[in-house]
Amino acid sequence: MQERYCQCCGMPLGQGEEMLGNEADGRKNQDYCKYCYVDGSFTADCTMDEMIEFCVSPMVASNPGMNEDAAREAMRAYFPKLKRWRKD
């Protein structure tokens, strides 16, 4: 099975439902994580660049050997492909 990622912050969602956000009626949202999407709304009203800055520290912490500049560069390349940030 292909790895799923939050379509807002890029965090891996895993194979189960424990990391999934939820809709207002309690249903799980398959696109967003529980940190970005709660009760049918995004938890942060921010720009893509603000989200990238918020995610720099966690990304560096979860990728040994990666520095902040490399994390920013990777996210600036990846985030525009995510559902929340795409300019279709």
Phi and psi restraints in degrees (value plus and minus 20) as a CYANA .aco file:
   2 GLN   PHI     -93.2   -53.2
   2 GLN   PSI     120.3   160.3
   3 GLU   PHI     -84.8   -44.8
   3 GLU   PSI     118.1   158.1
   4 ARG   PHI    -124.4   -84.4
   4 ARG   PSI     127.1   167.1
   5 TYR   PHI    -150.5  -110.5
   5 TYR   PSI     126.4   166.4
   6 CYS   PHI     -78.9   -38.9
   6 CYS   PSI     111.7   151.7
   7 GLN   PHI    -104.8   -64.8
   7 GLN   PSI      -3.2    36.8
   8 CYS   PHI    -141.6  -101.6
   8 CYS   PSI     -73.3   -33.3
   9 CYS   PHI    -127.2   -87.2
   9 CYS   PSI     -30.7     9.3
  10 GLY   PHI      63.2   103.2
  10 GLY   PSI     -16.7    23.3
  11 MET   PHI     -89.3   -49.3
  11 MET   PSI     119.9   159.9
  12 PRO   PHI     -79.8   -39.8
  12 PRO   PSI     117.1   157.1
  13 LEU   PHI    -115.4   -75.4
  13 LEU   PSI     -30.0    10.0
  14 GLY   PHI      53.7    93.7
  14 GLY   PSI    -192.7  -152.7
  15 GLN   PHI    -114.8   -74.8
  15 GLN   PSI     -45.2    -5.2
  16 GLY   PHI    -109.9   -69.9
  16 GLY   PSI    -179.5  -139.5
  17 GLU   PHI    -130.7   -90.7
  17 GLU   PSI     -20.0    20.0
  18 GLU   PHI     -84.7   -44.7
  18 GLU   PSI     -44.6    -4.6
  19 MET   PHI    -116.4   -76.4
  19 MET   PSI     -22.2    17.8
  20 LEU   PHI     -99.0   -59.0
  20 LEU   PSI     123.4   163.4
  21 GLY   PHI     -92.2   -52.2
  21 GLY   PSI     159.1   199.1
  22 ASN   PHI    -156.6  -116.6
  22 ASN   PSI     134.5   174.5
  23 GLU   PHI    -102.9   -62.9
  23 GLU   PSI     150.2   190.2
  24 ALA   PHI     -78.7   -38.7
  24 ALA   PSI     -50.8   -10.8
  25 ASP   PHI    -108.3   -68.3
  25 ASP   PSI     -14.2    25.8
  26 GLY   PHI      75.5   115.5
  26 GLY   PSI     -34.7     5.3
  27 ARG   PHI     -82.4   -42.4
  27 ARG   PSI     127.0   167.0
  28 LYS   PHI     -94.7   -54.7
  28 LYS   PSI     119.5   159.5
  29 ASN   PHI    -115.9   -75.9
  29 ASN   PSI     105.8   145.8
  30 GLN   PHI    -100.1   -60.1
  30 GLN   PSI     -29.1    10.9
  31 ASP   PHI    -121.3   -81.3
  31 ASP   PSI     -45.2    -5.2
  32 TYR   PHI    -146.4  -106.4
  32 TYR   PSI     130.7   170.7
  33 CYS   PHI    -101.0   -61.0
  33 CYS   PSI     148.0   188.0
  34 LYS   PHI     -90.2   -50.2
  34 LYS   PSI     -32.8     7.2
  35 TYR   PHI    -109.3   -69.3
  35 TYR   PSI     -47.8    -7.8
  36 CYS   PHI    -115.7   -75.7
  36 CYS   PSI     -43.4    -3.4
  37 TYR   PHI    -160.3  -120.3
  37 TYR   PSI      93.9   133.9
  38 VAL   PHI    -154.7  -114.7
  38 VAL   PSI     112.7   152.7
  39 ASP   PHI      33.5    73.5
  39 ASP   PSI      17.7    57.7
  40 GLY   PHI      63.3   103.3
  40 GLY   PSI     -10.3    29.7
  41 SER   PHI    -158.8  -118.8
  41 SER   PSI     132.8   172.8
  42 PHE   PHI     -89.4   -49.4
  42 PHE   PSI     122.8   162.8
  43 THR   PHI     -99.8   -59.8
  43 THR   PSI     -39.6     0.4
  44 ALA   PHI    -147.5  -107.5
  44 ALA   PSI     107.3   147.3
  45 ASP   PHI    -112.9   -72.9
  45 ASP   PSI      72.9   112.9
  46 CYS   PHI    -164.5  -124.5
  46 CYS   PSI     147.8   187.8
  47 THR   PHI    -106.0   -66.0
  47 THR   PSI     148.4   188.4
  48 MET   PHI     -80.4   -40.4
  48 MET   PSI     -62.6   -22.6
  49 ASP   PHI     -83.4   -43.4
  49 ASP   PSI     -57.3   -17.3
  50 GLU   PHI     -86.3   -46.3
  50 GLU   PSI     -59.3   -19.3
  51 MET   PHI     -84.8   -44.8
  51 MET   PSI     -61.2   -21.2
  52 ILE   PHI     -79.0   -39.0
  52 ILE   PSI     -67.1   -27.1
  53 GLU   PHI     -81.1   -41.1
  53 GLU   PSI     -59.6   -19.6
  54 PHE   PHI     -83.1   -43.1
  54 PHE   PSI     -54.9   -14.9
  55 CYS   PHI    -107.6   -67.6
  55 CYS   PSI     -28.2    11.8
  56 VAL   PHI     -77.8   -37.8
  56 VAL   PSI     -72.8   -32.8
  57 SER   PHI     -80.6   -40.6
  57 SER   PSI     -69.1   -29.1
  58 PRO   PHI     -81.1   -41.1
  58 PRO   PSI     -56.3   -16.3
  59 MET   PHI     -87.8   -47.8
  59 MET   PSI     -62.5   -22.5
  60 VAL   PHI     -82.7   -42.7
  60 VAL   PSI     -62.5   -22.5
  61 ALA   PHI     -84.4   -44.4
  61 ALA   PSI     -52.6   -12.6
  62 SER   PHI    -113.7   -73.7
  62 SER   PSI     -20.4    19.6
  63 ASN   PHI    -150.3  -110.3
  63 ASN   PSI      66.2   106.2
  64 PRO   PHI     -72.7   -32.7
  64 PRO   PSI     114.8   154.8
  65 GLY   PHI      72.0   112.0
  65 GLY   PSI     -30.5     9.5
  66 MET   PHI    -108.8   -68.8
  66 MET   PSI     116.7   156.7
  67 ASN   PHI    -122.1   -82.1
  67 ASN   PSI     154.7   194.7
  68 GLU   PHI     -82.7   -42.7
  68 GLU   PSI     -59.7   -19.7
  69 ASP   PHI     -84.3   -44.3
  69 ASP   PSI     -61.7   -21.7
  70 ALA   PHI     -85.7   -45.7
  70 ALA   PSI     -57.9   -17.9
  71 ALA   PHI     -83.0   -43.0
  71 ALA   PSI     -66.9   -26.9
  72 ARG   PHI     -79.7   -39.7
  72 ARG   PSI     -65.9   -25.9
  73 GLU   PHI     -80.4   -40.4
  73 GLU   PSI     -64.5   -24.5
  74 ALA   PHI     -83.7   -43.7
  74 ALA   PSI     -63.1   -23.1
  75 MET   PHI     -90.2   -50.2
  75 MET   PSI     -55.9   -15.9
  76 ARG   PHI     -84.4   -44.4
  76 ARG   PSI     -48.6    -8.6
  77 ALA   PHI    -100.5   -60.5
  77 ALA   PSI     -54.1   -14.1
  78 TYR   PHI    -110.6   -70.6
  78 TYR   PSI     -62.0   -22.0
  79 PHE   PHI     -78.1   -38.1
  79 PHE   PSI     -58.3   -18.3
  80 PRO   PHI     -81.6   -41.6
  80 PRO   PSI     -33.3     6.7
  81 LYS   PHI    -109.0   -69.0
  81 LYS   PSI     -33.6     6.4
  82 LEU   PHI     -97.0   -57.0
  82 LEU   PSI     127.7   167.7
  83 LYS   PHI     -71.9   -31.9
  83 LYS   PSI     -65.0   -25.0
  84 ARG   PHI     -85.4   -45.4
  84 ARG   PSI     -51.2   -11.2
  85 TRP   PHI    -125.8   -85.8
  85 TRP   PSI     -26.7    13.3
  86 ARG   PHI     -82.9   -42.9
  86 ARG   PSI     123.9   163.9
  87 LYS   PHI    -129.5   -89.5
  87 LYS   PSI      58.2    98.2
